[in-house]
């Protein structure tokens, strides 16, 4: 299986121009001497190698991979001293209902444990399964009253 001649810089530039700049569909991308499938493979192979190279470069610099260009911060508008600017408070005061619910939850967790407080599980020994198991254990008769063979 022959891979064909190596791609030149001009072919790469033309491929990127047709696909990215002109936004042609793959069926309309035409390069002399290259099949449509070869153009698709080369385009995505070049993009993947660019991403890997960028990630490796940022990793070497100690930064996590991310966007190459950071957005510029918006300029701060200044106002004259006669204008009053209404700004929202930086810290939002919590509603008393939220605080009350939080305190109630912490109290239930302290009383019943984590799953009992959060999910509402009954305390140990009070669940239906625990009661059924204790009733079954009480219903079992031992052959001897004290458990010994001589009856004592």
N, C-alpha and C positions, 0 to 999 in steps of 0.2 A: 504494500500500500504506500503510495507516494504521497508525501505531504505537500509537494509543490515548492516553488521558489520562496525564499524568505520575504517577509513583508518589508517594504521600504517605508521611510518616514513620510514620503509623499502619499503613499497609499493609505497609511494611517490617518493622515490629515484629511484626505478626501472622504474616507469612511466616516470619520467623526463629523465632518461638515455635512454630509448627506443625512446622517442619522440624527445628530444632536442639534445642528443649526437649522437645516431645512425641514427637519422632523418628517422625513419620508418614511413610509412603512417599509418593512423589510423586503416586500415584493418589488418595491420601486428602487431599492439601492442597487446600483450597477457599478462594478469596477471591471475593467478589461482584464481578462485572464483569471478571474476569481469567481467561484460559484457563490450563490446566495448563502448556502450553508457555511462556507468558509468565511464570508464576511461576518455573519452572526457570531461564529465561534471566536474570531479574532477580536471583534468589538468587545465581547464580554470578557475574554481573556485579558485584554488590555485594561479594562476597568477593574478586574479583580486584582491584577498585579499592582495597579496604582493604589488600591485600598490597602493591600498588604504592605506595600512600601511605606505608606503614610502611617499605618499602625505601628510598624516596627520603628520608624523614626521617632514617633511620639513615645513609644515605650522606652527607647534609649534615653530620651530626655526626661523620663520619670513622670510623664503625664499619661492619663488614660486616653484611649482613642476617642476622638470626638470631632465636632465640626472644625474644619480648617480655619474658617474665618469667624471671628466672634462679632456679633452685632454691635454696632455703635450705640452707646447709651443715648437716650433722648435728651436734648438740651433742657435745662431747667429754666422755666419761665420766671422772669423777675417782674416784680410789680412795684408800683410807686408806694410811698409811705401812706398815702391817703386811702389806698385800697386795702380792704381786709380780705384775707384769703381764708376760707373755711377748709380746714383739713380734718380728715377723720382721725380719731385717736389711734395711736399705734397699738395700744393694748386694749382689748375688748373685755369689759367686765362680764363675768359669768353670771348667768341668771341664778337666782336663789334656788329655783326648782332643780337645776342641774346639780348644784352643790348638795341639796337635800337627798337627791337620788344617789349620788356618789357616796355620801355618808351612810345611807341605808344599805347599799351594797357591801361596803366595807364591814358594817356591823354583822350582816348575814354571813359573810365569809369568816369572820372571827368566831361566830357562834357555831356554824355548821361545817366549816371547812370550805375548800375552794369549790368543789363540784356542788356541794349543797347550797352554798351561797349564790353561785352564778347560775347554775342550771335548775335549782330548786329540788335537788335530790333530798329524800328524807334522811334523817340521821341514822347511823348504824343501828340495826336491829328493828327498825320501824318500816322498812320496805316490805312490799307484799312477798317478795322472794324470801326475805329473812323470816317473816312470820310463818310462811308455809314450811320452811325448813325446821323451825323450832317446834311447830305442831307435829310434824312427822317424827321428830326425835322424841317428843313426849309420848307419842302413840306406841312406840316400840316397847314391848314388854320383855324384860330380861327373864330368862328361865329361873334364875335364882335371885332372891331379894337382895342380898348383899353382893352377889357376884361370885360367891365362893361355892364350892361343891357340897359343903356340909350344911348349908342353909344359914349360916351365921353371918 
